[in-house]
Structure formats: structure tokens, C-alpha cells
Amino acid sequence: MARVTRYSKFEGELDQLESSELMQMIQEALLGQGMNDPYDPDPDARPSMDDLFDAILQALAERNMIPEEQLMEAMQADDIRETGLGQQIQRLMDKLQQDGFIRKEFEEDGAGGAGDPGDAKFQLTDKSIDFLGYKSLRDLMGGLGRSSAGSHDTREYASGVEMTGELKGYEFGDTMNLDTTATLGNVISKGFDNLEESDLVIRQAEYNSSAATVVLLDCSHSMILYGEDRFTPAKQVALALAHLIRTQYPGDTVKFVLFHDSAEEVPVGKLAQAQIGPYHTNTAGGLRLAQQLLKRENKDMKQIVMITDGKPSALTLPDGRIYKNAYGLDPYVLGATLREVANCHRSGIQVNTFMLARDPDLVGFVRRVSEMTRGKAYFTTPQNIGQYVLMDFVTNKTKLVN
């Protein structure tokens, strides 16, 4: 009898689930995890409303939020969407739209009419991008305090910002120069729902210079092969970094470039739903585009943050054709890539590389890039890449993660 009462409570609370809570539960699905075939990836794949339904269903099931009787009814039904559970999930999807987290895009059928509602795609809104960026930042920075990476020193910033003041509690009228570590520590200890103004911690500072950053994200095929998704954690890091810069370094800029057979700039709003393709790794093309973007910035410091898991294996030829060689470090591709690295050095651009693999040739390549531009080299994994990318931005220390 108590069991039935417990499940009734869950049924009642499901419809009361806040959109922000639901977004936290499905954030990895929203960023694309599991929505692309690792063996036949489609770079143009976009999540549908059916994908969103499945993501919510999986999140609820994993958290034991579905009463057993209701789950059994759904599993035995011909169409789960017609069951009580399916209707509840649909209402949660409607709430996400109403609260401005997603925007549904209708597609026409061949006759010019509306297609299957389940096949309709959806876009993440600016509100959801900002939310996911903050959530990723809170998770990643919160993890620093519990990891083996050590304490988070925020006195001197890689962007050239020198922190000259002491920590103090926020008071009305203060410049909102939040100390991320101290504030997030209060959030983690008390819980976000219980955060009060007195939990905000600021640091008085003088901003002596500003920085321009281009984040290069490898979206070649290997980023979702070999039994793990490396691209979703990389996107989470990118969103967290964008949120950190926007809120903590208003004078700084950050842009994002996807590199694969070629390279293209993507706005942060499109980055969240970018997908892997059946691509090679045109590192030289990514570095070249990043330099072009940085040349437009009038900043004291310019840096490239490159996240990749593979060796350079493609190159854009003068006539626009793509030369590819996936076997070993092709001398022609390597030479062209290192010339772009040298160009970065001449332009005063630091290249910080985060490599998600340990092949000896790759280790040698990354070290060479770092030495040429006085950058940093990190050999890491999808499980800790977020912590080390963020540490690289808000410290000015060279670390090698073994």
C-alpha cells in the first residue's frame, strides 16, 4: 500500500517538474550524445521531437521517476504516446517550448502539408544555450574542488587580467566581478535552489588587458569511434568557456571553429547541435581560419584552444581540393600544418592543445606545436577534459596531464 502511495506521489510530481530541472536531466542528449550513428555519421543530423521524447523517457526511467504500473502500461502499449506516461512526457515537451528552451521547426511533406509531428526538428534557443553553458561551467568548476587536479588559483589570468583585490561578499552596488570558484563552492554546498545574494563572492580587480580566443573543435569521424563519444564533452567545455568569458571577462571575445575535411566558424548557438561527419582532420585549415578570425581582434593576447583526438590527416590544396591520408603522419600534411603553427608564433598567437589520445607520434606532434608557440600541451580524456580546459583559461601555468 505504501508502494502505491509512493508511486502516486511520483505521478503528481512529474507534471510539476520544472523546465530547468528537465534541461539538466537531458543536457547530454540535447548536445547530441547518442543522436548520430558512430559508423555512418551524418553531419547534417538534427534531433527531432521523437528524439526529445525518447531522451526525456530515458532520463525519467534512469532516475526511477516512473511508477512501475505506468511503465508497464507504456511498455505493453502499441503506441507509448497514447498512454498516460506518453501524454505526461508530451506536456513536459510543451512546457520546454512555452518556457523558451526549445523552438519547434515544422517540416512540410511532399504535398506541401505538415509532416509527421514526431519528425519535426527542434532548435535550442539562446536561453537554453546560456543555461547549458552555466550548468556545464558549474559542474566542471565544481569538480575541480574534488579532483586530483589541485586547488583552483585565480590570482593571475591567462588573458592578462591581474586580480589585485581580496575576496569579499557581494553587496548591492558592487561591480559583479564574481569569483567563480568561491561562488560555485557556495552553490555546491547549499544547492542552487537555496542560493542567496550573500553567497555571491566577488574579487576586486584591475583589468589591464583583454584576450581573444578561438576554440578549435575537431569533428572528424574518430571523435565518436572506438567505443566512446569524445565530441559531446568537448561541446560541453565550449559552452562552459563561452559562458565564463561572457560573464567574467566582458572585454574578451571567444569564437568557435569546427575543423574536419575543411573548417568553418560556427556561432555558439549552432555549436550545441553540431554533429560529427565521416571526415578526416584538416588541422592546418582550422589553424588558418583561426588566425584570420584573430587578426580582426584588437586584443593584447590572442590564443587558440584546440581540442582534438587525432593526427593531421587532411589538407586544403591551392585549387580548393582536399588532400587526404589517414595512414601515419603524412610529411606533406605535417609540413603544411607546422607552417601554420609557425605563422601563429609570428603573429604572437599561443596555441594550447588538448589531445584525447596517447599515440607516441601524436604526443611528439603536440609537444612540437606547444614548443613553437610557447603554448601548453595536455593529454587528457573525455572524463576530465572540461576541468583542464577551464584551468588553462583562468590560470597561466603549464601542466602536462599524464
C-alpha positions in Angstrom: 0.0 0.0 0.0 2.8 2.4 0.9 4.3 1.5 -2.5 1.2 2.7 -4.3 1.2 5.9 -2.4 4.9 6.4 -3.3 4.1 6.0 -7.0 1.1 8.3 -6.8 3.5 11.0 -5.4 5.8 10.5 -8.4 2.9 10.8 -10.8 1.8 14.0 -9.2 5.4 15.5 -9.2 6.1 14.6 -12.8 3.8 17.2 -14.2 5.3 19.7 -11.7 8.8 19.1 -13.0 10.4 22.5 -13.8 11.8 23.0 -17.3 15.2 23.9 -15.8 15.3 20.6 -13.9 14.4 18.7 -17.1 17.1 20.5 -19.0 19.7 19.3 -16.5 18.4 15.8 -16.9 18.7 15.7 -20.7 21.6 18.1 -21.3 23.9 15.4 -22.8 21.1 14.2 -25.1 20.5 17.8 -26.2 24.2 18.2 -27.1 23.9 15.3 -29.4 25.1 12.2 -27.4 23.5 9.1 -29.0 21.8 11.0 -31.8 24.4 10.1 -34.5 25.5 6.7 -35.9 29.1 6.3 -35.0 29.7 4.1 -38.0 27.8 6.2 -40.5 27.7 9.7 -39.1 25.6 12.4 -40.7 27.0 15.9 -40.2 23.6 17.3 -41.1 21.7 15.2 -38.5 19.4 17.3 -36.3 17.4 16.0 -33.3 13.7 15.5 -33.9 10.8 15.8 -31.5 10.8 12.0 -31.3 14.4 12.1 -30.2 13.4 14.6 -27.5 10.6 12.4 -26.4 13.0 9.4 -26.1 15.6 11.5 -24.2 13.0 12.5 -21.6 11.7 9.0 -21.3 15.2 7.6 -20.8 16.1 10.3 -18.2 12.9 9.6 -16.2 13.5 5.9 -16.3 17.1 6.1 -15.2 16.1 8.2 -12.2 13.3 5.8 -11.2 10.7 8.6 -11.6 8.2 6.5 -13.4 5.7 4.4 -11.4 6.1 0.7 -12.2 2.4 0.3 -13.2 2.6 3.3 -15.5 5.9 2.0 -17.0 4.4 -1.5 -17.6 1.4 0.1 -19.3 3.6 2.1 -21.6 5.8 -0.9 -22.5 2.8 -3.0 -23.4 1.0 -0.3 -25.5 1.1 -0.2 -29.3 1.9 3.5 -29.1 3.5 4.8 -26.0 2.5 8.3 -26.8 -1.2 7.4 -26.3 -0.5 6.2 -22.7 -0.7 8.3 -19.6 3.1 8.3 -19.4 3.4 9.4 -23.1 0.9 12.2 -22.5 2.9 13.4 -19.5 6.1 13.5 -21.5 4.3 15.4 -24.2 3.2 18.0 -21.7 6.8 18.3 -20.5 7.9 18.9 -24.1 5.2 21.6 -24.5 6.5 23.2 -21.3 10.0 23.4 -22.7 8.6 25.3 -25.7 6.4 27.5 -23.6 9.3 28.4 -21.3 11.6 29.3 -24.2 14.1 26.5 -24.0 13.4 24.9 -27.4 11.9 26.1 -30.7 10.0 23.5 -32.8 10.5 23.6 -36.5 7.8 22.1 -38.7 8.6 20.4 -41.9 6.3 20.1 -44.9 5.5 16.8 -46.6 5.7 16.2 -50.3 2.2 17.6 -50.9 3.0 20.9 -49.1 1.2 19.9 -45.9 2.6 19.4 -42.4 4.6 16.3 -42.0 4.7 13.8 -39.1 4.8 15.8 -35.9 7.4 13.4 -34.5 9.7 14.0 -37.4 9.7 17.8 -36.7 13.1 19.1 -35.7 13.8 21.5 -32.8 16.4 24.1 -32.2 17.9 25.1 -28.9 17.2 28.8 -28.1 19.6 31.4 -26.8 18.1 30.8 -23.4 18.8 27.1 -23.4 22.4 27.7 -24.7 23.1 30.1 -21.8 21.5 27.7 -19.4 23.6 24.7 -20.6 26.7 26.9 -20.6 26.1 27.8 -17.0 25.2 24.3 -16.0 28.4 22.9 -17.7 30.5 25.6 -16.0 29.1 24.8 -12.6 29.6 21.1 -13.0 33.1 21.4 -14.3 34.3 24.0 -11.9 32.7 22.3 -9.0 34.5 19.1 -10.0 37.8 20.9 -9.7 37.5 21.1 -5.9 37.0 17.3 -5.7 39.5 16.2 -8.3 43.2 15.4 -8.1 44.0 18.5 -10.2 44.6 20.6 -7.1 43.2 23.9 -6.0 41.9 26.5 -8.4 44.2 29.5 -8.4 42.6 32.6 -9.9 45.0 35.3 -9.0 46.7 35.7 -12.4 44.7 35.0 -15.6 45.9 33.8 -18.9 44.1 36.7 -20.5 46.4 39.2 -18.8 43.9 40.1 -16.1 45.6 40.7 -12.8 43.5 40.3 -9.7 44.7 42.8 -7.2 41.9 42.8 -4.6 40.7 40.5 -1.9 37.6 38.2 -1.8 34.5 39.7 -0.3 30.8 39.0 -0.1 28.7 40.8 -2.7 26.9 43.9 -1.6 24.3 45.9 -3.6 26.1 48.3 -5.9 29.4 46.3 -6.2 30.8 45.5 -9.7 29.6 42.0 -10.5 33.2 40.6 -10.7 32.3 37.2 -9.4 35.0 34.9 -8.0 33.8 31.7 -9.8 35.4 29.2 -7.5 34.2 30.7 -4.2 30.7 31.4 -5.5 30.3 27.9 -7.0 31.6 26.4 -3.8 28.7 28.0 -2.0 26.3 26.8 -4.7 27.6 23.2 -4.4 27.5 23.2 -0.6 24.0 24.7 -0.3 22.4 23.7 -3.6 21.4 26.0 -6.4 17.8 26.3 -5.3 19.0 27.7 -1.9 21.5 30.3 -3.3 21.1 33.7 -1.7 22.7 37.1 -2.5 25.0 36.6 0.5 26.5 33.5 -1.2 27.9 35.6 -4.1 31.6 36.2 -3.7 33.4 38.9 -5.7 37.1 39.9 -6.1 38.1 43.5 -6.7 40.4 43.7 -9.7 42.0 45.9 -12.3 41.6 44.7 -15.9 44.9 45.5 -17.5 44.3 43.8 -20.8 41.9 41.7 -22.7 42.1 38.5 -24.8 40.7 37.0 -27.9 40.2 33.2 -28.0 39.3 30.9 -30.9 38.3 27.4 -29.8 39.1 24.7 -32.5 36.9 21.6 -32.2 37.8 18.5 -34.1 34.6 16.9 -35.6 36.3 14.2 -37.6 35.0 10.7 -37.5 37.3 9.4 -34.8 35.7 11.7 -32.2 32.8 9.2 -31.9 34.5 6.0 -32.7 36.4 3.5 -30.6 33.5 3.0 -28.1 33.3 6.5 -26.6 31.8 9.8 -27.5 34.5 12.4 -27.3 32.6 15.2 -29.1 29.8 15.8 -26.6 32.3 16.5 -23.7 34.2 18.9 -26.0 31.0 20.8 -26.8 30.1 21.0 -23.1 33.5 22.6 -22.5 33.0 25.0 -25.3 29.6 26.2 -23.9 31.1 26.5 -20.4 34.0 28.5 -21.7 31.7 30.8 -23.7 29.6 31.4 -20.5 32.7 32.0 -18.4 34.1 34.6 -20.8 30.7 36.3 -21.3 30.1 36.7 -17.6 33.6 37.1 -16.1 35.6 38.7 -18.9 33.3 41.2 -20.7 36.2 42.7 -22.6 37.3 39.3 -24.0 36.0 37.6 -27.1 35.6 33.9 -28.0 34.8 32.3 -31.4 34.4 28.7 -32.4 35.7 26.8 -35.4 34.9 23.2 -36.4 37.6 21.5 -38.4 37.3 18.3 -40.3 38.0 17.9 -44.1 37.9 21.7 -44.1 37.0 24.3 -41.4 34.2 26.7 -40.7 33.3 29.2 -38.0 30.1 28.4 -36.1 28.1 30.6 -33.6 27.8 29.2 -30.1 24.1 28.7 -30.7 24.8 26.3 -33.6 27.7 24.6 -31.9 25.5 22.9 -29.4 23.8 20.8 -32.1 26.8 20.3 -34.4 27.5 16.8 -35.4 30.4 14.5 -36.3 30.8 13.6 -40.0 32.7 10.9 -42.0 35.6 13.3 -42.0 39.4 13.4 -41.8 41.4 16.0 -39.7 42.4 19.2 -41.5 44.3 20.8 -38.6 46.1 23.3 -40.9 42.7 24.5 -42.2 41.4 25.0 -38.7 44.6 26.9 -37.7 44.4 29.1 -40.8 40.8 30.1 -40.2 41.5 30.8 -36.5 44.3 33.1 -37.4 42.1 35.0 -39.8 39.5 35.5 -37.1 42.1 36.6 -34.5 43.6 39.2 -36.9 40.3 41.0 -36.7 40.5 41.3 -32.9 42.3 44.3 -31.3 43.3 42.4 -28.1 46.5 42.3 -26.1 46.5 38.5 -26.0 45.4 36.1 -28.7 45.2 32.3 -28.2 43.9 29.2 -29.9 42.4 26.4 -27.8 42.5 23.2 -30.0 40.6 20.1 -28.8 41.3 17.0 -31.0 41.9 13.3 -30.8 43.8 12.6 -33.9 46.8 13.4 -36.1 46.5 15.8 -39.0 45.3 13.8 -42.0 43.9 16.3 -44.5 44.9 19.4 -46.3 43.3 22.0 -48.5 45.2 22.4 -51.7 45.6 25.7 -53.5 43.0 24.8 -56.1 40.5 24.0 -53.3 40.7 20.2 -53.4 41.2 18.2 -50.2 44.2 16.0 -50.0 43.7 13.2 -47.5 45.9 10.5 -46.0 44.7 8.7 -42.9 47.8 6.5 -42.5 50.6 7.8 -40.3 51.8 11.3 -40.2 51.9 12.3 -43.8 55.0 14.5 -44.3 53.2 16.8 -46.8 50.2 17.3 -44.4 52.5 17.6 -41.4 54.7 20.2 -43.1 51.8 22.4 -44.1 50.3 22.1 -40.6 53.6 23.1 -38.9 53.8 26.1 -41.3 50.5 27.3 -39.9 51.8 26.8 -36.4 54.8 28.9 -37.3 52.5 31.6 -38.6 50.7 31.6 -35.3 54.0 32.1 -33.5 55.0 35.0 -35.8 51.6 36.6 -35.1 52.0 36.2 -31.3 49.2 33.7 -31.1 49.6 31.0 -28.4 48.3 27.5 -29.3 47.1 25.4 -26.4 46.3 21.8 -27.4 44.2 19.2 -25.6 44.8 15.8 -27.1 42.4 12.9 -26.4 44.8 10.2 -27.5 48.3 8.9 -26.4 49.9 7.6 -29.7 53.6 8.4 -29.5 53.6 10.2 -32.8 50.7 12.3 -31.7 52.5 13.2 -28.4 55.5 14.3 -30.4 53.4 16.4 -32.7 51.5 18.1 -29.9 54.7 18.9 -28.0 56.2 20.4 -31.1 53.2 22.6 -31.6 53.4 23.8 -28.0 57.1 24.5 -28.1 56.8 26.5 -31.3 54.1 28.8 -29.9 55.0 28.7 -26.2 51.6 27.1 -25.6 50.5 24.3 -23.4 50.0 20.6 -24.1 47.5 18.5 -22.2 47.0 14.8 -22.8 43.6 14.1 -21.3 40.4 12.1 -21.6 36.7 13.0 -22.2 36.1 12.4 -18.5 38.5 15.3 -17.3 38.9 17.5 -20.4 36.4 20.1 -19.1 38.4 20.7 -15.9 41.7 21.1 -17.7 40.4 23.4 -20.5 38.9 25.7 -17.9 42.0 25.6 -15.7 44.1 26.6 -18.7 42.0 29.7 -19.3 41.9 31.0 -15.8 45.5 30.2 -14.8 48.7 30.9 -16.6 50.5 27.7 -15.7 52.0 25.0 -17.9 50.7 21.5 -17.0 51.1 18.1 -18.6 48.4 15.6 -17.6 49.7 12.1 -17.8 
